[in-house]
Amino acid sequence: MHAITIPEPGGPEALVWADVPDPVPGDGEVLVEVVAGAVNRADVLQRQGFYNPPAGASPYPGLECAGRILVLGPGVTGWAVGDEVCALLAGGGYAEKVAVPAGQLLPVPKGIGLVEAAALPEVACTVWSNVFMIAHLRPGETFLVHGGSSGIGTMAIQLAKAVGARVAVTAGSPEKLARCAELGADILINYREQDFVEEVRENTAGAGADVILDLIGAKYLDRNVRALAVNGRLAIIGLQGGAKGELNLGALLTKRAAVTATSLRGRPLGEKAAIVAAVREHVWPLIEEGVVRPVVDRTLPMAEAAEAHRVLESSGHVGKVLLAAPLAGA
């Protein structure tokens, strides 16, 4: 098969479409013929040499894909050869085939195309696990998501609105904020021109946000804590603004607030399977009802993954950037 390899860390040009051995599914795994994968910030970090795959995972980038089951490994039940699926991966999505633990498979939702389905697993699992399973966002609460026009942000807006929360977003342009508004965002904050702490307080009568989903990290840590409401919950899922910051414990104590930080890629298989099962139970019906939908900015050929990385790093996109694999036998 072919896959995107990284012979040496570097810029987008470090991504090389190469002939590599086919993966072999182990116990409890299936082999999926990949129709499409999706690009995530973690892939950029892996390309740069800063985020290696977990032990035993595919060495190729790609944390999610969609395709058809080719082979069932030993011990797999509940799936059949030919099933159309999308999958949460620890790696290997930028390839024509990938071995996937069966617990990380999801059926393609009704009404969603197979290529489009590649935009769903990582964002749905990340948002549901952090915002709902950990931070317990409830109806009527105010939810702030940074990077509202990102793949994570576009999913977070829709899921928060679906449960009856009020949604605030930050983004870097009027055009991106307009797209967030189309998805249901109530409070639109241009982080280049406005202070999100002041804007959130002004729009909540001084109360603040009950839940914040943050992919910036250290740069926003102090301001996020100041933006929290009493009993607020800050969920950190990224470090785009640095890994080390000063945390005001006094402010946390006064607000009885909580800060959590998680990653999805390196979790044990059982934890991933539990998250995937929760997403299938709670998120998939919303997608099939048309309440929530994947937001796809563009789809590029998988061999042009370097260009997809340039798009992601320029932050000119809204939603997900997908990579379409060549047709089988082409």
Contacts in CASP RR format, 6 or more apart in sequence:
PFRMAT RR
TARGET T0000
AUTHOR 0000-0000-0000
METHOD contacts of the structure
MODEL  1
MHAITIPEPGGPEALVWADVPDPVPGDGEVLVEVVAGAVNRADVLQRQGF
YNPPAGASPYPGLECAGRILVLGPGVTGWAVGDEVCALLAGGGYAEKVAV
PAGQLLPVPKGIGLVEAAALPEVACTVWSNVFMIAHLRPGETFLVHGGSS
GIGTMAIQLAKAVGARVAVTAGSPEKLARCAELGADILINYREQDFVEEV
RENTAGAGADVILDLIGAKYLDRNVRALAVNGRLAIIGLQGGAKGELNLG
ALLTKRAAVTATSLRGRPLGEKAAIVAAVREHVWPLIEEGVVRPVVDRTL
PMAEAAEAHRVLESSGHVGKVLLAAPLAGA
1 19 0 8 1.000
1 20 0 8 1.000
1 21 0 8 1.000
1 22 0 8 1.000
1 95 0 8 1.000
1 96 0 8 1.000
1 97 0 8 1.000
2 17 0 8 1.000
2 18 0 8 1.000
2 19 0 8 1.000
2 20 0 8 1.000
2 95 0 8 1.000
2 96 0 8 1.000
2 303 0 8 1.000
2 326 0 8 1.000
3 17 0 8 1.000
3 18 0 8 1.000
3 20 0 8 1.000
3 60 0 8 1.000
3 92 0 8 1.000
3 94 0 8 1.000
3 95 0 8 1.000
3 96 0 8 1.000
4 15 0 8 1.000
4 16 0 8 1.000
4 17 0 8 1.000
4 18 0 8 1.000
4 60 0 8 1.000
4 61 0 8 1.000
4 94 0 8 1.000
4 95 0 8 1.000
4 302 0 8 1.000
4 303 0 8 1.000
4 305 0 8 1.000
5 15 0 8 1.000
5 16 0 8 1.000
5 17 0 8 1.000
5 18 0 8 1.000
5 20 0 8 1.000
5 59 0 8 1.000
5 60 0 8 1.000
6 14 0 8 1.000
6 15 0 8 1.000
6 16 0 8 1.000
6 46 0 8 1.000
6 47 0 8 1.000
6 49 0 8 1.000
6 59 0 8 1.000
6 60 0 8 1.000
6 61 0 8 1.000
7 14 0 8 1.000
7 16 0 8 1.000
8 14 0 8 1.000
9 47 0 8 1.000
9 48 0 8 1.000
9 49 0 8 1.000
10 47 0 8 1.000
10 48 0 8 1.000
10 49 0 8 1.000
11 47 0 8 1.000
11 48 0 8 1.000
11 309 0 8 1.000
12 47 0 8 1.000
12 305 0 8 1.000
12 306 0 8 1.000
12 307 0 8 1.000
12 309 0 8 1.000
12 310 0 8 1.000
12 313 0 8 1.000
13 306 0 8 1.000
14 47 0 8 1.000
14 306 0 8 1.000
15 47 0 8 1.000
15 61 0 8 1.000
15 94 0 8 1.000
15 305 0 8 1.000
15 306 0 8 1.000
15 309 0 8 1.000
17 302 0 8 1.000
17 303 0 8 1.000
17 305 0 8 1.000
20 60 0 8 1.000
20 95 0 8 1.000
22 97 0 8 1.000
23 31 0 8 1.000
23 58 0 8 1.000
23 95 0 8 1.000
23 97 0 8 1.000
23 98 0 8 1.000
23 99 0 8 1.000
24 31 0 8 1.000
24 99 0 8 1.000
25 31 0 8 1.000
25 71 0 8 1.000
25 72 0 8 1.000
25 73 0 8 1.000
25 99 0 8 1.000
25 100 0 8 1.000
26 73 0 8 1.000
26 74 0 8 1.000
26 99 0 8 1.000
27 73 0 8 1.000
27 74 0 8 1.000
27 75 0 8 1.000
28 73 0 8 1.000
28 74 0 8 1.000
28 75 0 8 1.000
28 76 0 8 1.000
28 101 0 8 1.000
28 102 0 8 1.000
29 73 0 8 1.000
29 76 0 8 1.000
29 99 0 8 1.000
29 100 0 8 1.000
29 101 0 8 1.000
29 102 0 8 1.000
30 69 0 8 1.000
30 70 0 8 1.000
30 71 0 8 1.000
30 72 0 8 1.000
30 73 0 8 1.000
30 76 0 8 1.000
30 79 0 8 1.000
30 99 0 8 1.000
30 100 0 8 1.000
30 102 0 8 1.000
30 105 0 8 1.000
31 69 0 8 1.000
31 70 0 8 1.000
31 71 0 8 1.000
31 73 0 8 1.000
31 97 0 8 1.000
31 98 0 8 1.000
31 99 0 8 1.000
31 100 0 8 1.000
32 65 0 8 1.000
32 67 0 8 1.000
32 68 0 8 1.000
32 69 0 8 1.000
32 70 0 8 1.000
32 85 0 8 1.000
32 87 0 8 1.000
32 97 0 8 1.000
32 98 0 8 1.000
32 99 0 8 1.000
32 100 0 8 1.000
33 67 0 8 1.000
33 68 0 8 1.000
33 69 0 8 1.000
33 70 0 8 1.000
33 96 0 8 1.000
33 97 0 8 1.000
33 328 0 8 1.000
34 65 0 8 1.000
34 66 0 8 1.000
34 67 0 8 1.000
34 93 0 8 1.000
34 95 0 8 1.000
34 96 0 8 1.000
34 97 0 8 1.000
34 98 0 8 1.000
34 325 0 8 1.000
35 65 0 8 1.000
35 66 0 8 1.000
35 67 0 8 1.000
35 68 0 8 1.000
35 114 0 8 1.000
35 115 0 8 1.000
35 118 0 8 1.000
35 324 0 8 1.000
35 325 0 8 1.000
36 65 0 8 1.000
36 66 0 8 1.000
36 67 0 8 1.000
36 114 0 8 1.000
36 115 0 8 1.000
36 117 0 8 1.000
36 118 0 8 1.000
36 299 0 8 1.000
36 302 0 8 1.000
36 322 0 8 1.000
36 323 0 8 1.000
36 324 0 8 1.000
36 325 0 8 1.000
37 62 0 8 1.000
37 64 0 8 1.000
37 65 0 8 1.000
37 66 0 8 1.000
37 93 0 8 1.000
37 94 0 8 1.000
37 118 0 8 1.000
37 302 0 8 1.000
37 322 0 8 1.000
37 323 0 8 1.000
37 324 0 8 1.000
37 325 0 8 1.000
38 62 0 8 1.000
38 63 0 8 1.000
38 64 0 8 1.000
38 65 0 8 1.000
38 118 0 8 1.000
38 119 0 8 1.000
38 122 0 8 1.000
38 320 0 8 1.000
38 321 0 8 1.000
38 322 0 8 1.000
38 323 0 8 1.000
39 62 0 8 1.000
39 305 0 8 1.000
39 308 0 8 1.000
39 309 0 8 1.000
39 311 0 8 1.000
39 312 0 8 1.000
39 320 0 8 1.000
39 321 0 8 1.000
39 322 0 8 1.000
39 323 0 8 1.000
40 62 0 8 1.000
40 63 0 8 1.000
40 64 0 8 1.000
40 122 0 8 1.000
41 215 0 8 1.000
41 238 0 8 1.000
41 240 0 8 1.000
41 312 0 8 1.000
42 51 0 8 1.000
42 61 0 8 1.000
42 62 0 8 1.000
42 63 0 8 1.000
42 265 0 8 1.000
43 61 0 8 1.000
43 62 0 8 1.000
43 63 0 8 1.000
43 94 0 8 1.000
43 309 0 8 1.000
44 309 0 8 1.000
44 312 0 8 1.000
44 313 0 8 1.000
45 51 0 8 1.000
46 52 0 8 1.000
46 53 0 8 1.000
46 61 0 8 1.000
47 61 0 8 1.000
47 309 0 8 1.000
53 59 0 8 1.000
53 90 0 8 1.000
53 91 0 8 1.000
53 265 0 8 1.000
54 90 0 8 1.000
54 265 0 8 1.000
54 266 0 8 1.000
56 90 0 8 1.000
57 89 0 8 1.000
57 90 0 8 1.000
57 91 0 8 1.000
57 92 0 8 1.000
58 89 0 8 1.000
58 90 0 8 1.000
58 91 0 8 1.000
58 92 0 8 1.000
58 93 0 8 1.000
58 95 0 8 1.000
58 98 0 8 1.000
58 99 0 8 1.000
59 92 0 8 1.000
60 91 0 8 1.000
60 92 0 8 1.000
60 93 0 8 1.000
60 94 0 8 1.000
60 95 0 8 1.000
61 91 0 8 1.000
61 92 0 8 1.000
61 93 0 8 1.000
61 94 0 8 1.000
61 305 0 8 1.000
62 89 0 8 1.000
62 91 0 8 1.000
62 92 0 8 1.000
62 93 0 8 1.000
62 94 0 8 1.000
63 88 0 8 1.000
63 89 0 8 1.000
63 90 0 8 1.000
63 91 0 8 1.000
63 93 0 8 1.000
63 121 0 8 1.000
63 122 0 8 1.000
63 264 0 8 1.000
63 265 0 8 1.000
64 86 0 8 1.000
64 87 0 8 1.000
64 88 0 8 1.000
64 89 0 8 1.000
64 93 0 8 1.000
64 118 0 8 1.000
64 119 0 8 1.000
64 120 0 8 1.000
64 121 0 8 1.000
64 122 0 8 1.000
65 86 0 8 1.000
65 87 0 8 1.000
65 89 0 8 1.000
65 92 0 8 1.000
65 93 0 8 1.000
65 98 0 8 1.000
65 118 0 8 1.000
65 121 0 8 1.000
66 84 0 8 1.000
66 85 0 8 1.000
66 86 0 8 1.000
66 87 0 8 1.000
66 108 0 8 1.000
66 114 0 8 1.000
66 115 0 8 1.000
66 116 0 8 1.000
66 117 0 8 1.000
66 118 0 8 1.000
66 120 0 8 1.000
67 84 0 8 1.000
67 85 0 8 1.000
67 86 0 8 1.000
67 114 0 8 1.000
67 117 0 8 1.000
67 118 0 8 1.000
68 82 0 8 1.000
68 83 0 8 1.000
68 84 0 8 1.000
68 85 0 8 1.000
68 114 0 8 1.000
69 79 0 8 1.000
69 80 0 8 1.000
69 81 0 8 1.000
69 82 0 8 1.000
69 83 0 8 1.000
69 85 0 8 1.000
70 81 0 8 1.000
70 82 0 8 1.000
70 97 0 8 1.000
71 81 0 8 1.000
72 79 0 8 1.000
72 80 0 8 1.000
72 81 0 8 1.000
76 102 0 8 1.000
78 102 0 8 1.000
79 85 0 8 1.000
79 102 0 8 1.000
79 105 0 8 1.000
83 107 0 8 1.000
84 107 0 8 1.000
84 108 0 8 1.000
84 114 0 8 1.000
84 117 0 8 1.000
85 105 0 8 1.000
85 106 0 8 1.000
85 107 0 8 1.000
85 108 0 8 1.000
86 105 0 8 1.000
86 106 0 8 1.000
86 107 0 8 1.000
86 108 0 8 1.000
86 117 0 8 1.000
86 118 0 8 1.000
86 120 0 8 1.000
86 121 0 8 1.000
87 98 0 8 1.000
87 100 0 8 1.000
87 104 0 8 1.000
87 105 0 8 1.000
87 106 0 8 1.000
87 121 0 8 1.000
88 104 0 8 1.000
88 106 0 8 1.000
88 121 0 8 1.000
88 122 0 8 1.000
88 125 0 8 1.000
88 264 0 8 1.000
88 272 0 8 1.000
88 275 0 8 1.000
88 276 0 8 1.000
89 98 0 8 1.000
89 100 0 8 1.000
89 104 0 8 1.000
89 121 0 8 1.000
90 265 0 8 1.000
90 266 0 8 1.000
91 98 0 8 1.000
91 265 0 8 1.000
92 98 0 8 1.000
94 302 0 8 1.000
94 305 0 8 1.000
94 323 0 8 1.000
95 325 0 8 1.000
96 325 0 8 1.000
96 326 0 8 1.000
96 328 0 8 1.000
101 269 0 8 1.000
101 272 0 8 1.000
101 273 0 8 1.000
103 269 0 8 1.000
103 270 0 8 1.000
103 272 0 8 1.000
103 273 0 8 1.000
103 276 0 8 1.000
103 277 0 8 1.000
104 121 0 8 1.000
104 269 0 8 1.000
104 272 0 8 1.000
104 273 0 8 1.000
104 276 0 8 1.000
105 276 0 8 1.000
106 120 0 8 1.000
106 121 0 8 1.000
106 276 0 8 1.000
106 279 0 8 1.000
106 280 0 8 1.000
106 284 0 8 1.000
107 280 0 8 1.000
107 284 0 8 1.000
108 114 0 8 1.000
108 117 0 8 1.000
109 117 0 8 1.000
109 120 0 8 1.000
109 284 0 8 1.000
109 287 0 8 1.000
109 288 0 8 1.000
110 288 0 8 1.000
111 288 0 8 1.000
112 120 0 8 1.000
112 287 0 8 1.000
112 293 0 8 1.000
112 294 0 8 1.000
115 299 0 8 1.000
115 322 0 8 1.000
115 324 0 8 1.000
116 294 0 8 1.000
116 296 0 8 1.000
116 322 0 8 1.000
117 294 0 8 1.000
118 320 0 8 1.000
118 322 0 8 1.000
118 323 0 8 1.000
119 151 0 8 1.000
119 294 0 8 1.000
119 295 0 8 1.000
119 296 0 8 1.000
119 319 0 8 1.000
119 320 0 8 1.000
119 322 0 8 1.000
120 287 0 8 1.000
120 294 0 8 1.000
121 276 0 8 1.000
121 279 0 8 1.000
122 264 0 8 1.000
123 151 0 8 1.000
123 152 0 8 1.000
123 153 0 8 1.000
123 154 0 8 1.000
123 155 0 8 1.000
123 294 0 8 1.000
123 320 0 8 1.000
124 155 0 8 1.000
124 279 0 8 1.000
124 283 0 8 1.000
125 264 0 8 1.000
125 272 0 8 1.000
125 275 0 8 1.000
125 276 0 8 1.000
125 279 0 8 1.000
126 152 0 8 1.000
126 237 0 8 1.000
126 264 0 8 1.000
127 152 0 8 1.000
127 153 0 8 1.000
127 155 0 8 1.000
127 156 0 8 1.000
127 159 0 8 1.000
127 213 0 8 1.000
128 159 0 8 1.000
128 275 0 8 1.000
128 278 0 8 1.000
128 279 0 8 1.000
128 282 0 8 1.000
128 283 0 8 1.000
129 262 0 8 1.000
129 264 0 8 1.000
129 275 0 8 1.000
129 278 0 8 1.000
130 213 0 8 1.000
130 235 0 8 1.000
130 237 0 8 1.000
130 260 0 8 1.000
130 262 0 8 1.000
131 137 0 8 1.000
131 143 0 8 1.000
131 156 0 8 1.000
131 159 0 8 1.000
131 160 0 8 1.000
131 211 0 8 1.000
131 213 0 8 1.000
131 235 0 8 1.000
132 159 0 8 1.000
132 163 0 8 1.000
132 282 0 8 1.000
133 275 0 8 1.000
133 278 0 8 1.000
134 233 0 8 1.000
134 235 0 8 1.000
134 260 0 8 1.000
134 262 0 8 1.000
135 211 0 8 1.000
135 213 0 8 1.000
135 233 0 8 1.000
135 235 0 8 1.000
135 260 0 8 1.000
136 211 0 8 1.000
136 233 0 8 1.000
137 143 0 8 1.000
137 160 0 8 1.000
137 163 0 8 1.000
137 165 0 8 1.000
137 210 0 8 1.000
137 211 0 8 1.000
138 163 0 8 1.000
138 165 0 8 1.000
138 210 0 8 1.000
139 163 0 8 1.000
139 164 0 8 1.000
139 165 0 8 1.000
140 164 0 8 1.000
140 165 0 8 1.000
140 166 0 8 1.000
141 165 0 8 1.000
141 166 0 8 1.000
141 210 0 8 1.000
141 211 0 8 1.000
142 165 0 8 1.000
142 166 0 8 1.000
142 167 0 8 1.000
142 168 0 8 1.000
142 200 0 8 1.000
142 203 0 8 1.000
142 204 0 8 1.000
142 207 0 8 1.000
142 208 0 8 1.000
142 209 0 8 1.000
142 210 0 8 1.000
142 211 0 8 1.000
142 229 0 8 1.000
143 156 0 8 1.000
143 160 0 8 1.000
143 165 0 8 1.000
143 166 0 8 1.000
143 167 0 8 1.000
143 168 0 8 1.000
143 209 0 8 1.000
143 210 0 8 1.000
143 211 0 8 1.000
143 212 0 8 1.000
143 213 0 8 1.000
144 167 0 8 1.000
144 168 0 8 1.000
144 169 0 8 1.000
144 170 0 8 1.000
144 187 0 8 1.000
144 196 0 8 1.000
144 200 0 8 1.000
144 209 0 8 1.000
144 211 0 8 1.000
144 212 0 8 1.000
144 213 0 8 1.000
144 227 0 8 1.000
145 152 0 8 1.000
145 153 0 8 1.000
145 156 0 8 1.000
145 157 0 8 1.000
145 160 0 8 1.000
145 167 0 8 1.000
145 168 0 8 1.000
145 169 0 8 1.000
145 170 0 8 1.000
145 212 0 8 1.000
145 213 0 8 1.000
146 169 0 8 1.000
146 170 0 8 1.000
146 191 0 8 1.000
146 196 0 8 1.000
146 212 0 8 1.000
146 213 0 8 1.000
146 214 0 8 1.000
146 215 0 8 1.000
146 216 0 8 1.000
146 220 0 8 1.000
147 153 0 8 1.000
147 169 0 8 1.000
147 170 0 8 1.000
147 171 0 8 1.000
147 215 0 8 1.000
148 154 0 8 1.000
148 156 0 8 1.000
148 157 0 8 1.000
148 169 0 8 1.000
148 170 0 8 1.000
148 171 0 8 1.000
148 176 0 8 1.000
148 180 0 8 1.000
148 185 0 8 1.000
149 169 0 8 1.000
149 171 0 8 1.000
149 172 0 8 1.000
149 176 0 8 1.000
149 177 0 8 1.000
149 179 0 8 1.000
149 180 0 8 1.000
149 317 0 8 1.000
149 318 0 8 1.000
149 319 0 8 1.000
150 215 0 8 1.000
150 319 0 8 1.000
151 295 0 8 1.000
151 319 0 8 1.000
151 320 0 8 1.000
152 213 0 8 1.000
152 215 0 8 1.000
152 237 0 8 1.000
153 169 0 8 1.000
153 180 0 8 1.000
153 213 0 8 1.000
153 319 0 8 1.000
154 179 0 8 1.000
154 180 0 8 1.000
154 183 0 8 1.000
154 295 0 8 1.000
154 318 0 8 1.000
154 319 0 8 1.000
154 320 0 8 1.000
155 292 0 8 1.000
155 294 0 8 1.000
155 295 0 8 1.000
156 167 0 8 1.000
156 213 0 8 1.000
157 167 0 8 1.000
157 169 0 8 1.000
157 180 0 8 1.000
157 183 0 8 1.000
157 184 0 8 1.000
157 185 0 8 1.000
158 183 0 8 1.000
158 184 0 8 1.000
158 286 0 8 1.000
158 291 0 8 1.000
158 292 0 8 1.000
158 293 0 8 1.000
159 283 0 8 1.000
159 286 0 8 1.000
159 292 0 8 1.000
160 167 0 8 1.000
161 167 0 8 1.000
161 183 0 8 1.000
161 184 0 8 1.000
162 286 0 8 1.000
162 291 0 8 1.000
162 292 0 8 1.000
165 210 0 8 1.000
165 211 0 8 1.000
166 186 0 8 1.000
166 187 0 8 1.000
167 184 0 8 1.000
167 185 0 8 1.000
167 186 0 8 1.000
167 187 0 8 1.000
168 185 0 8 1.000
168 186 0 8 1.000
168 187 0 8 1.000
168 188 0 8 1.000
168 189 0 8 1.000
168 196 0 8 1.000
168 199 0 8 1.000
168 200 0 8 1.000
168 203 0 8 1.000
168 209 0 8 1.000
169 177 0 8 1.000
169 180 0 8 1.000
169 185 0 8 1.000
169 187 0 8 1.000
169 188 0 8 1.000
169 189 0 8 1.000
170 189 0 8 1.000
170 190 0 8 1.000
170 191 0 8 1.000
170 196 0 8 1.000
171 177 0 8 1.000
171 180 0 8 1.000
171 188 0 8 1.000
171 189 0 8 1.000
171 190 0 8 1.000
171 191 0 8 1.000
172 190 0 8 1.000
172 191 0 8 1.000
172 192 0 8 1.000
173 190 0 8 1.000
173 192 0 8 1.000
174 190 0 8 1.000
176 318 0 8 1.000
177 185 0 8 1.000
177 188 0 8 1.000
177 189 0 8 1.000
177 190 0 8 1.000
179 318 0 8 1.000
180 188 0 8 1.000
181 188 0 8 1.000
183 295 0 8 1.000
186 203 0 8 1.000
187 199 0 8 1.000
187 200 0 8 1.000
187 203 0 8 1.000
189 196 0 8 1.000
189 199 0 8 1.000
189 200 0 8 1.000
195 223 0 8 1.000
196 223 0 8 1.000
196 227 0 8 1.000
197 223 0 8 1.000
197 226 0 8 1.000
197 227 0 8 1.000
200 208 0 8 1.000
200 209 0 8 1.000
200 227 0 8 1.000
201 207 0 8 1.000
201 208 0 8 1.000
201 227 0 8 1.000
204 229 0 8 1.000
207 229 0 8 1.000
207 230 0 8 1.000
208 227 0 8 1.000
208 228 0 8 1.000
208 229 0 8 1.000
209 227 0 8 1.000
209 228 0 8 1.000
209 229 0 8 1.000
209 232 0 8 1.000
210 228 0 8 1.000
210 229 0 8 1.000
210 231 0 8 1.000
210 232 0 8 1.000
210 233 0 8 1.000
211 232 0 8 1.000
211 233 0 8 1.000
211 234 0 8 1.000
211 235 0 8 1.000
212 224 0 8 1.000
212 227 0 8 1.000
212 228 0 8 1.000
212 232 0 8 1.000
212 233 0 8 1.000
212 234 0 8 1.000
212 235 0 8 1.000
213 235 0 8 1.000
213 237 0 8 1.000
214 220 0 8 1.000
214 224 0 8 1.000
214 234 0 8 1.000
214 235 0 8 1.000
214 236 0 8 1.000
214 237 0 8 1.000
214 238 0 8 1.000
215 236 0 8 1.000
215 237 0 8 1.000
215 238 0 8 1.000
215 240 0 8 1.000
216 238 0 8 1.000
216 239 0 8 1.000
216 240 0 8 1.000
216 241 0 8 1.000
216 242 0 8 1.000
217 236 0 8 1.000
217 238 0 8 1.000
217 239 0 8 1.000
217 240 0 8 1.000
217 241 0 8 1.000
217 242 0 8 1.000
217 243 0 8 1.000
217 245 0 8 1.000
218 239 0 8 1.000
218 241 0 8 1.000
218 242 0 8 1.000
218 243 0 8 1.000
218 244 0 8 1.000
218 245 0 8 1.000
219 240 0 8 1.000
219 241 0 8 1.000
219 242 0 8 1.000
220 241 0 8 1.000
221 236 0 8 1.000
221 245 0 8 1.000
221 246 0 8 1.000
221 247 0 8 1.000
222 245 0 8 1.000
222 246 0 8 1.000
222 247 0 8 1.000
222 248 0 8 1.000
224 234 0 8 1.000
225 234 0 8 1.000
225 247 0 8 1.000
225 248 0 8 1.000
225 251 0 8 1.000
225 252 0 8 1.000
225 255 0 8 1.000
225 257 0 8 1.000
225 259 0 8 1.000
226 251 0 8 1.000
228 234 0 8 1.000
228 255 0 8 1.000
228 257 0 8 1.000
229 255 0 8 1.000
230 255 0 8 1.000
230 256 0 8 1.000
230 257 0 8 1.000
231 255 0 8 1.000
231 256 0 8 1.000
231 257 0 8 1.000
232 255 0 8 1.000
232 256 0 8 1.000
232 257 0 8 1.000
232 258 0 8 1.000
233 257 0 8 1.000
233 258 0 8 1.000
233 259 0 8 1.000
233 260 0 8 1.000
234 257 0 8 1.000
234 258 0 8 1.000
234 259 0 8 1.000
234 260 0 8 1.000
235 260 0 8 1.000
235 261 0 8 1.000
235 262 0 8 1.000
236 259 0 8 1.000
236 260 0 8 1.000
236 261 0 8 1.000
236 262 0 8 1.000
237 261 0 8 1.000
237 262 0 8 1.000
237 263 0 8 1.000
247 259 0 8 1.000
251 257 0 8 1.000
252 258 0 8 1.000
252 259 0 8 1.000
264 272 0 8 1.000
264 275 0 8 1.000
267 275 0 8 1.000
283 292 0 8 1.000
286 292 0 8 1.000
287 293 0 8 1.000
287 294 0 8 1.000
294 320 0 8 1.000
295 318 0 8 1.000
295 319 0 8 1.000
295 320 0 8 1.000
296 319 0 8 1.000
296 320 0 8 1.000
296 321 0 8 1.000
296 322 0 8 1.000
297 311 0 8 1.000
297 317 0 8 1.000
297 318 0 8 1.000
297 319 0 8 1.000
297 320 0 8 1.000
297 321 0 8 1.000
298 311 0 8 1.000
298 317 0 8 1.000
298 321 0 8 1.000
298 322 0 8 1.000
299 321 0 8 1.000
299 322 0 8 1.000
299 323 0 8 1.000
299 324 0 8 1.000
300 307 0 8 1.000
300 308 0 8 1.000
300 311 0 8 1.000
300 321 0 8 1.000
300 322 0 8 1.000
300 323 0 8 1.000
300 324 0 8 1.000
301 323 0 8 1.000
301 324 0 8 1.000
301 326 0 8 1.000
302 323 0 8 1.000
302 324 0 8 1.000
302 325 0 8 1.000
302 326 0 8 1.000
303 326 0 8 1.000
304 323 0 8 1.000
305 323 0 8 1.000
308 321 0 8 1.000
308 323 0 8 1.000
311 317 0 8 1.000
311 321 0 8 1.000
312 321 0 8 1.000
END
